[in-house]
Amino acid sequence: MSLREMAWLDIPVLAALDAELFRDDAWSEPTWWGELAGRPGRDYVVAADGDRISGYAGLHHGGDVADVMTIAVAPGEHRRGVGDELLTELVARAGRGGAGALMLEVRADNGPALRLYARHGFEQVSVRRRYYQPGDVDAIVMRRRIGGGR
Ligand SMILES: CC(C)(COP(=O)(O)OP(=O)(O)OC[C@H]1O[C@@H](n2cnc3c(N)ncnc32)[C@H](O)[C@@H]1OP(=O)(O)O)[C@@H](O)C(=O)NCCC(=O)NCCS
């Protein structure tokens, strides 16, 4: 498994994986096109094993604070450290982009993601009540410092 830049040709696979992993919140192909068109402000990486995509993740570089736009690992590839590698890469890219902090939002019922973020030093800063609809699920807003950031 190795990390590479996301490519336009990845979009159909990404949209299919997103539909499986995020259901109501999945990004469609047009959304992915828009995200990749937003580079270099948007910054996306793919974890691939040859032709097979095992995971993907991306950032928005927003000056002092960068935001995690998405992070996902293919259903058959969970619990092998792919998520760890992707998040380590996002933190490195955010730092190279000049951010002093990295922020994200996660569903309060997403245990695997919450544990991944806690392992990487993210701390809860606020809760957006009933942010995810349908389902009335809260969003946990998390943040970690990068380098000497505040
Ligand atoms: C959240 C997500 C990205 C984590 O990806 P992942 O590749 O499974 O993450 P990792 O393998 O790095 O870590 C997950 C767990 O596997 C464990 N693990 C890592 N490598 C392992 C290995 N070789 N053997 C056994 N366990 C391992 C980790 O310790 C961790 O355990 P924990 O959850 O009990 O703390 C993945 O679950 C996912 O894609 N979920 C759906 C999409 C999603 O919710 N994205 C986040 C939106 S905010």
The ligand as a Tripos MOL2 file, in Angstrom:
@<TRIPOS>MOLECULE
LIG
   48    50     1     0     0
SMALL
NO_CHARGES

@<TRIPOS>ATOM
      1 C1        -12.6550    5.7600   10.5980 C.3       1 LIG1
      2 C2        -11.8490    4.9510    9.5700 C.3       1 LIG1
      3 C3        -11.3130    5.8940    8.5020 C.3       1 LIG1
      4 C4        -10.6670    4.2620   10.3080 C.3       1 LIG1
      5 O1         -9.8880    3.5900    9.3040 O.3       1 LIG1
      6 P1         -8.9820    2.2930    9.6260 P.3       1 LIG1
      7 O2         -8.0500    2.1110    8.4990 O.co2     1 LIG1
      8 O3         -9.8260    1.1680   10.0610 O.co2     1 LIG1
      9 O4         -8.1450    2.8550   10.8650 O.3       1 LIG1
     10 P2         -6.8970    2.1590   11.5220 P.3       1 LIG1
     11 O5         -6.6820    0.7870   10.9850 O.co2     1 LIG1
     12 O6         -5.7470    3.0950   11.3770 O.co2     1 LIG1
     13 O7         -7.3670    2.0680   13.0250 O.3       1 LIG1
     14 C5         -8.6260    1.4660   13.3580 C.3       1 LIG1
     15 C6         -8.4500    0.4330   14.4510 C.3       1 LIG1
     16 O8         -7.7130   -0.6680   13.9410 O.3       1 LIG1
     17 C7         -6.6190   -0.9540   14.8240 C.3       1 LIG1
     18 N1         -5.5390   -1.4950   13.9710 N.ar      1 LIG1
     19 C8         -4.6990   -0.7920   13.1620 C.ar      1 LIG1
     20 N2         -3.8420   -1.6420   12.5460 N.ar      1 LIG1
     21 C9         -4.1840   -2.8850   12.9690 C.ar      1 LIG1
     22 C10        -3.6940   -4.1640   12.6710 C.ar      1 LIG1
     23 N3         -2.6770   -4.3630   11.8350 N.pl3     1 LIG1
     24 N4         -4.2960   -5.2310   13.2650 N.ar      1 LIG1
     25 C11        -5.3310   -5.0520   14.1070 C.ar      1 LIG1
     26 N5         -5.8510   -3.8540   14.4400 N.ar      1 LIG1
     27 C12        -5.2790   -2.7930   13.8620 C.ar      1 LIG1
     28 C13        -6.3090    0.3780   15.4320 C.3       1 LIG1
     29 O9         -5.5840    0.2510   16.6500 O.3       1 LIG1
     30 C14        -7.7030    0.9170   15.6670 C.3       1 LIG1
     31 O10        -8.2880    0.3200   16.7810 O.3       1 LIG1
     32 P3         -9.4290    1.0330   17.6610 P.3       1 LIG1
     33 O11       -10.4940    1.5380   16.7200 O.co2     1 LIG1
     34 O12        -9.9340   -0.0580   18.5440 O.co2     1 LIG1
     35 O13        -8.7540    2.1520   18.3810 O.co2     1 LIG1
     36 C15       -12.7280    3.8180    8.9570 C.3       1 LIG1
     37 O14       -13.3680    3.1280    9.9970 O.3       1 LIG1
     38 C16       -13.7550    4.3070    7.9460 C.2       1 LIG1
     39 O15       -13.4790    4.4840    6.7680 O.2       1 LIG1
     40 N6        -15.0030    4.4910    8.4100 N.am      1 LIG1
     41 C17       -16.0840    4.9130    7.4950 C.3       1 LIG1
     42 C18       -15.8970    6.3220    7.0190 C.3       1 LIG1
     43 C19       -15.8040    7.2760    8.1750 C.2       1 LIG1
     44 O16       -16.5620    7.1790    9.1350 O.2       1 LIG1
     45 N7        -14.8550    8.2420    8.1000 N.am      1 LIG1
     46 C20       -14.6690    9.2560    9.1250 C.3       1 LIG1
     47 C21       -15.6250   10.3690    8.9160 C.3       1 LIG1
     48 S1        -15.4390   11.6330   10.1680 S.3       1 LIG1
@<TRIPOS>BOND
     1     1     2 1
     2     2     3 1
     3     2     4 1
     4     2    36 1
     5     4     5 1
     6     5     6 1
     7     6     7 2
     8     6     8 1
     9     6     9 1
    10     9    10 1
    11    10    11 2
    12    10    12 1
    13    10    13 1
    14    13    14 1
    15    14    15 1
    16    15    16 1
    17    15    30 1
    18    16    17 1
    19    17    18 1
    20    17    28 1
    21    18    19 ar
    22    18    27 ar
    23    19    20 ar
    24    20    21 ar
    25    21    22 ar
    26    21    27 ar
    27    22    23 1
    28    22    24 ar
    29    24    25 ar
    30    25    26 ar
    31    26    27 ar
    32    28    29 1
    33    28    30 1
    34    30    31 1
    35    31    32 1
    36    32    33 2
    37    32    34 1
    38    32    35 1
    39    36    37 1
    40    36    38 1
    41    38    39 2
    42    38    40 1
    43    40    41 1
    44    41    42 1
    45    42    43 1
    46    43    44 2
    47    43    45 1
    48    45    46 1
    49    46    47 1
    50    47    48 1
@<TRIPOS>SUBSTRUCTURE
     1 LIG1         1 GROUP 0 **** ****
